[in-house]
Amino acid sequence: MYFKGSRYEKVPVATLVDRTGRAIRFTTTRFIPETPTIAGHRVLALERLDHIAWQHFRDPERFWRICDANRALWPDDLLE
């Protein structure tokens, strides 16, 4: 259901059947796992999260790993 490398790739999908018998599929809650610190990064002015993800993971779409390591639900939370 999700692309390979997505933060939801391994989250289970559940099905709920409503009163009319219609099956509704949904992704269950994704809890942020404990993420050990591997490396630090000093953010420079105007540096973007996708660029940092490329530097460390060689994949700009893995920015969510940086969010998880910092307990941020949204990338903008890292600005605070």
N, CA, C and O atoms as a GROMACS GRO file, in nm:
protein
  320
    1MET      N    1   0.081  -0.118   0.000
    1MET     CA    2   0.000   0.000   0.000
    1MET      C    3   0.087   0.126   0.000
    1MET      O    4   0.051   0.225  -0.064
    2TYR      N    5   0.200   0.123   0.071
    2TYR     CA    6   0.291   0.236   0.074
    2TYR      C    7   0.417   0.200  -0.003
    2TYR      O    8   0.451   0.082  -0.016
    3PHE      N    9   0.486   0.301  -0.054
    3PHE     CA   10   0.605   0.275  -0.132
    3PHE      C   11   0.718   0.224  -0.043
    3PHE      O   12   0.721   0.250   0.078
    4LYS      N   13   0.812   0.153  -0.104
    4LYS     CA   14   0.925   0.098  -0.031
    4LYS      C   15   1.008   0.214   0.025
    4LYS      O   16   1.041   0.308  -0.047
    5GLY      N   17   1.040   0.206   0.152
    5GLY     CA   18   1.114   0.312   0.218
    5GLY      C   19   1.026   0.410   0.293
    5GLY      O   20   1.076   0.497   0.364
    6SER      N   21   0.894   0.399   0.278
    6SER     CA   22   0.802   0.487   0.348
    6SER      C   23   0.806   0.458   0.497
    6SER      O   24   0.832   0.345   0.539
    7ARG      N   25   0.778   0.560   0.578
    7ARG     CA   26   0.774   0.538   0.722
    7ARG      C   27   0.658   0.447   0.761
    7ARG      O   28   0.655   0.393   0.872
    8TYR      N   29   0.561   0.429   0.671
    8TYR     CA   30   0.445   0.343   0.700
    8TYR      C   31   0.456   0.206   0.634
    8TYR      O   32   0.361   0.128   0.640
    9GLU      N   33   0.568   0.178   0.571
    9GLU     CA   34   0.584   0.053   0.496
    9GLU      C   35   0.556  -0.071   0.580
    9GLU      O   36   0.495  -0.166   0.531
   10LYS      N   37   0.599  -0.072   0.705
   10LYS     CA   38   0.586  -0.191   0.789
   10LYS      C   39   0.473  -0.180   0.892
   10LYS      O   40   0.460  -0.267   0.978
   11VAL      N   41   0.393  -0.076   0.883
   11VAL     CA   42   0.281  -0.060   0.976
   11VAL      C   43   0.165  -0.147   0.928
   11VAL      O   44   0.129  -0.142   0.811
   12PRO      N   45   0.108  -0.226   1.016
   12PRO     CA   46  -0.001  -0.315   0.975
   12PRO      C   47  -0.125  -0.241   0.925
   12PRO      O   48  -0.156  -0.130   0.969
   13VAL      N   49  -0.193  -0.304   0.832
   13VAL     CA   50  -0.319  -0.253   0.780
   13VAL      C   51  -0.430  -0.336   0.842
   13VAL      O   52  -0.421  -0.459   0.844
   14ALA      N   53  -0.533  -0.273   0.893
   14ALA     CA   54  -0.646  -0.343   0.956
   14ALA      C   55  -0.772  -0.318   0.873
   14ALA      O   56  -0.777  -0.227   0.790
   15THR      N   57  -0.872  -0.400   0.897
   15THR     CA   58  -0.999  -0.387   0.827
   15THR      C   59  -1.111  -0.380   0.929
   15THR      O   60  -1.115  -0.457   1.026
   16LEU      N   61  -1.201  -0.287   0.906
   16LEU     CA   62  -1.319  -0.270   0.990
   16LEU      C   63  -1.440  -0.287   0.901
   16LEU      O   64  -1.444  -0.231   0.791
   17VAL      N   65  -1.538  -0.363   0.944
   17VAL     CA   66  -1.660  -0.383   0.866
   17VAL      C   67  -1.771  -0.301   0.931
   17VAL      O   68  -1.799  -0.316   1.050
   18ASP      N   69  -1.834  -0.213   0.852
   18ASP     CA   70  -1.939  -0.128   0.909
   18ASP      C   71  -2.073  -0.202   0.909
   18ASP      O   72  -2.080  -0.319   0.871
   19ARG      N   73  -2.179  -0.133   0.950
   19ARG     CA   74  -2.311  -0.196   0.963
   19ARG      C   75  -2.366  -0.247   0.830
   19ARG      O   76  -2.446  -0.341   0.828
   20THR      N   77  -2.325  -0.186   0.720
   20THR     CA   78  -2.376  -0.228   0.589
   20THR      C   79  -2.296  -0.343   0.530
   20THR      O   80  -2.329  -0.393   0.423
   21GLY      N   81  -2.189  -0.384   0.601
   21GLY     CA   82  -2.107  -0.492   0.551
   21GLY      C   83  -1.989  -0.445   0.465
   21GLY      O   84  -1.914  -0.526   0.411
   22ARG      N   85  -1.974  -0.315   0.454
   22ARG     CA   86  -1.864  -0.260   0.375
   22ARG      C   87  -1.735  -0.268   0.455
   22ARG      O   88  -1.730  -0.228   0.572
   23ALA      N   89  -1.630  -0.321   0.392
   23ALA     CA   90  -1.500  -0.334   0.457
   23ALA      C   91  -1.422  -0.204   0.437
   23ALA      O   92  -1.407  -0.156   0.325
   24ILE      N   93  -1.373  -0.151   0.547
   24ILE     CA   94  -1.294  -0.027   0.543
   24ILE      C   95  -1.154  -0.063   0.589
   24ILE      O   96  -1.133  -0.105   0.703
   25ARG      N   97  -1.056  -0.044   0.500
   25ARG     CA   98  -0.916  -0.072   0.534
   25ARG      C   99  -0.851   0.057   0.583
   25ARG      O  100  -0.876   0.166   0.531
   26PHE      N  101  -0.766   0.043   0.684
   26PHE     CA  102  -0.696   0.159   0.736
   26PHE      C  103  -0.562   0.115   0.793
   26PHE      O  104  -0.542  -0.001   0.830
   27THR      N  105  -0.471   0.210   0.799
   27THR     CA  106  -0.340   0.185   0.856
   27THR      C  107  -0.348   0.209   1.006
   27THR      O  108  -0.401   0.311   1.051
   28THR      N  109  -0.297   0.115   1.082
   28THR     CA  110  -0.299   0.130   1.227
   28THR      C  111  -0.200   0.238   1.270
   28THR      O  112  -0.125   0.291   1.188
   29THR      N  113  -0.200   0.269   1.396
   29THR     CA  114  -0.114   0.375   1.449
   29THR      C  115   0.033   0.335   1.436
   29THR      O  116   0.072   0.223   1.468
   30ARG      N  117   0.112   0.431   1.390
   30ARG     CA  118   0.256   0.409   1.381
   30ARG      C  119   0.320   0.479   1.500
   30ARG      O  120   0.316   0.602   1.510
   31PHE      N  121   0.378   0.400   1.588
   31PHE     CA  122   0.447   0.457   1.703
   31PHE      C  123   0.592   0.481   1.665
   31PHE      O  124   0.653   0.400   1.597
   32ILE      N  125   0.648   0.593   1.710
   32ILE     CA  126   0.786   0.625   1.678
   32ILE      C  127   0.877   0.536   1.762
   32ILE      O  128   0.871   0.538   1.885
   33PRO      N  129   0.961   0.457   1.695
   33PRO     CA  130   1.048   0.366   1.770
   33PRO      C  131   1.164   0.441   1.835
   33PRO      O  132   1.197   0.553   1.795
   34GLU      N  133   1.225   0.378   1.935
   34GLU     CA  134   1.347   0.435   1.993
   34GLU      C  135   1.452   0.436   1.882
   34GLU      O  136   1.476   0.333   1.818
   35THR      N  137   1.512   0.549   1.860
   35THR     CA  138   1.610   0.563   1.752
   35THR      C  139   1.743   0.606   1.812
   35THR      O  140   1.756   0.716   1.864
   36PRO      N  141   1.844   0.518   1.804
   36PRO     CA  142   1.973   0.555   1.860
   36PRO      C  143   2.042   0.663   1.775
   36PRO      O  144   2.022   0.670   1.654
   37THR      N  145   2.120   0.745   1.841
   37THR     CA  146   2.194   0.849   1.770
   37THR      C  147   2.313   0.785   1.699
   37THR      O  148   2.393   0.715   1.760
   38ILE      N  149   2.323   0.811   1.570
   38ILE     CA  150   2.434   0.758   1.491
   38ILE      C  151   2.535   0.869   1.461
   38ILE      O  152   2.656   0.849   1.468
   39ALA      N  153   2.483   0.985   1.426
   39ALA     CA  154   2.569   1.098   1.391
   39ALA      C  155   2.497   1.227   1.424
   39ALA      O  156   2.374   1.231   1.432
   40GLY      N  157   2.574   1.331   1.441
   40GLY     CA  158   2.517   1.463   1.463
   40GLY      C  159   2.527   1.544   1.334
   40GLY      O  160   2.600   1.507   1.242
   41HIS      N  161   2.455   1.653   1.330
   41HIS     CA  162   2.460   1.740   1.213
   41HIS      C  163   2.431   1.882   1.257
   41HIS      O  164   2.331   1.909   1.323
   42ARG      N  165   2.520   1.972   1.222
   42ARG     CA  166   2.498   2.113   1.250
   42ARG      C  167   2.425   2.174   1.131
   42ARG      O  168   2.477   2.173   1.019
   43VAL      N  169   2.307   2.226   1.155
   43VAL     CA  170   2.226   2.281   1.047
   43VAL      C  171   2.274   2.421   1.012
   43VAL      O  172   2.290   2.507   1.099
   44LEU      N  173   2.299   2.442   0.884
   44LEU     CA  174   2.343   2.572   0.835
   44LEU      C  175   2.223   2.654   0.790
   44LEU      O  176   2.115   2.600   0.766
   45ALA      N  177   2.241   2.783   0.778
   45ALA     CA  178   2.134   2.871   0.733
   45ALA      C  179   2.084   2.825   0.596
   45ALA      O  180   2.163   2.794   0.508
   46LEU      N  181   1.954   2.822   0.579
   46LEU     CA  182   1.885   2.785   0.454
   46LEU      C  183   1.903   2.639   0.414
   46LEU      O  184   1.869   2.603   0.301
   47GLU      N  185   1.956   2.556   0.502
   47GLU     CA  186   1.970   2.414   0.471
   47GLU      C  187   1.836   2.345   0.489
   47GLU      O  188   1.766   2.370   0.587
   48ARG      N  189   1.801   2.259   0.396
   48ARG     CA  190   1.670   2.193   0.400
   48ARG      C  191   1.684   2.049   0.449
   48ARG      O  192   1.789   1.986   0.434
   49LEU      N  193   1.577   2.000   0.507
   49LEU     CA  194   1.577   1.865   0.563
   49LEU      C  195   1.601   1.759   0.457
   49LEU      O  196   1.669   1.660   0.484
   50ASP      N  197   1.547   1.776   0.338
   50ASP     CA  198   1.569   1.676   0.233
   50ASP      C  199   1.716   1.673   0.190
   50ASP      O  200   1.766   1.568   0.151
   51HIS      N  201   1.785   1.786   0.197
   51HIS     CA  202   1.928   1.788   0.164
   51HIS      C  203   2.010   1.715   0.271
   51HIS      O  204   2.104   1.643   0.240
   52ILE      N  205   1.972   1.735   0.396
   52ILE     CA  206   2.039   1.665   0.504
   52ILE      C  207   2.017   1.514   0.492
   52ILE      O  208   2.109   1.436   0.513
   53ALA      N  209   1.894   1.475   0.459
   53ALA     CA  210   1.864   1.333   0.441
   53ALA      C  211   1.947   1.274   0.327
   53ALA      O  212   1.993   1.161   0.336
   54TRP      N  213   1.966   1.350   0.221
   54TRP     CA  214   2.049   1.303   0.109
   54TRP      C  215   2.194   1.283   0.156
   54TRP      O  216   2.258   1.184   0.120
   55GLN      N  217   2.245   1.377   0.234
   55GLN     CA  218   2.383   1.366   0.282
   55GLN      C  219   2.404   1.241   0.367
   55GLN      O  220   2.507   1.175   0.356
   56HIS      N  221   2.307   1.209   0.451
   56HIS     CA  222   2.324   1.097   0.545
   56HIS      C  223   2.270   0.964   0.495
   56HIS      O  224   2.324   0.859   0.530
   57PHE      N  225   2.166   0.966   0.414
   57PHE     CA  226   2.102   0.841   0.372
   57PHE      C  227   2.105   0.818   0.222
   57PHE      O  228   2.066   0.712   0.174
   58ARG      N  229   2.150   0.918   0.147
   58ARG     CA  230   2.150   0.913   0.000
   58ARG      C  231   2.010   0.894  -0.056
   58ARG      O  232   1.991   0.834  -0.162
   59ASP      N  233   1.912   0.947   0.018
   59ASP     CA  234   1.772   0.942  -0.024
   59ASP      C  235   1.698   1.058   0.042
   59ASP      O  236   1.674   1.054   0.163
   60PRO      N  237   1.661   1.160  -0.034
   60PRO     CA  238   1.595   1.276   0.027
   60PRO      C  239   1.459   1.245   0.088
   60PRO      O  240   1.412   1.320   0.174
   61GLU      N  241   1.396   1.136   0.046
   61GLU     CA  242   1.264   1.102   0.101
   61GLU      C  243   1.273   1.032   0.236
   61GLU      O  244   1.171   0.999   0.296
   62ARG      N  245   1.392   1.009   0.283
   62ARG     CA  246   1.409   0.948   0.416
   62ARG      C  247   1.424   1.053   0.525
   62ARG      O  248   1.476   1.024   0.633
   63PHE      N  249   1.378   1.174   0.498
   63PHE     CA  250   1.382   1.282   0.597
   63PHE      C  251   1.310   1.241   0.724
   63PHE      O  252   1.342   1.290   0.832
   64TRP      N  253   1.213   1.153   0.712
   64TRP     CA  254   1.134   1.111   0.827
   64TRP      C  255   1.220   1.039   0.931
   64TRP      O  256   1.184   1.037   1.049
   65ARG      N  257   1.332   0.981   0.890
   65ARG     CA  258   1.421   0.916   0.987
   65ARG      C  259   1.482   1.021   1.081
   65ARG      O  260   1.501   0.996   1.200
   66ILE      N  261   1.511   1.138   1.025
   66ILE     CA  262   1.564   1.247   1.107
   66ILE      C  263   1.456   1.295   1.203
   66ILE      O  264   1.484   1.325   1.319
   67CYS      N  265   1.332   1.304   1.154
   67CYS     CA  266   1.220   1.342   1.241
   67CYS      C  267   1.204   1.242   1.355
   67CYS      O  268   1.188   1.281   1.470
   68ASP      N  269   1.208   1.112   1.323
   68ASP     CA  270   1.194   1.010   1.426
   68ASP      C  271   1.304   1.021   1.531
   68ASP      O  272   1.278   1.011   1.651
   69ALA      N  273   1.426   1.040   1.487
   69ALA     CA  274   1.540   1.047   1.580
   69ALA      C  275   1.528   1.167   1.674
   69ALA      O  276   1.581   1.165   1.785
   70ASN      N  277   1.457   1.270   1.630
   70ASN     CA  278   1.439   1.390   1.710
   70ASN      C  279   1.301   1.399   1.772
   70ASN      O  280   1.263   1.503   1.826
   71ARG      N  281   1.225   1.290   1.765
   71ARG     CA  282   1.090   1.284   1.822
   71ARG      C  283   0.999   1.393   1.767
   71ARG      O  284   0.917   1.448   1.840
   72ALA      N  285   1.013   1.423   1.639
   72ALA     CA  286   0.931   1.525   1.574
   72ALA      C  287   0.827   1.456   1.487
   72ALA      O  288   0.862   1.371   1.405
   73LEU      N  289   0.702   1.491   1.504
   73LEU     CA  290   0.597   1.432   1.421
   73LEU      C  291   0.592   1.494   1.283
   73LEU      O  292   0.557   1.427   1.186
   74TRP      N  293   0.629   1.622   1.274
   74TRP     CA  294   0.627   1.694   1.147
   74TRP      C  295   0.763   1.760   1.127
   74TRP      O  296   0.824   1.802   1.225
   75PRO      N  297   0.811   1.770   1.005
   75PRO     CA  298   0.941   1.834   0.982
   75PRO      C  299   0.951   1.975   1.039
   75PRO      O  300   1.057   2.014   1.087
   76ASP      N  301   0.842   2.051   1.036
   76ASP     CA  302   0.844   2.188   1.089
   76ASP      C  303   0.869   2.191   1.240
   76ASP      O  304   0.912   2.292   1.294
   77ASP      N  305   0.840   2.079   1.307
   77ASP     CA  306   0.865   2.073   1.451
   77ASP      C  307   1.014   2.085   1.483
   77ASP      O  308   1.051   2.122   1.595
   78LEU      N  309   1.099   2.054   1.388
   78LEU     CA  310   1.244   2.061   1.409
   78LEU      C  311   1.294   2.205   1.412
   78LEU      O  312   1.406   2.231   1.455
   79LEU      N  313   1.212   2.298   1.367
   79LEU     CA  314   1.253   2.438   1.365
   79LEU      C  315   1.243   2.504   1.501
   79LEU      O  316   1.305   2.608   1.525
   80GLU      N  317   1.167   2.446   1.588
   80GLU     CA  318   1.145   2.506   1.720
   80GLU      C  319   1.266   2.493   1.811
   80GLU      O  320   1.263   2.540   1.925
   0.00000   0.00000   0.00000
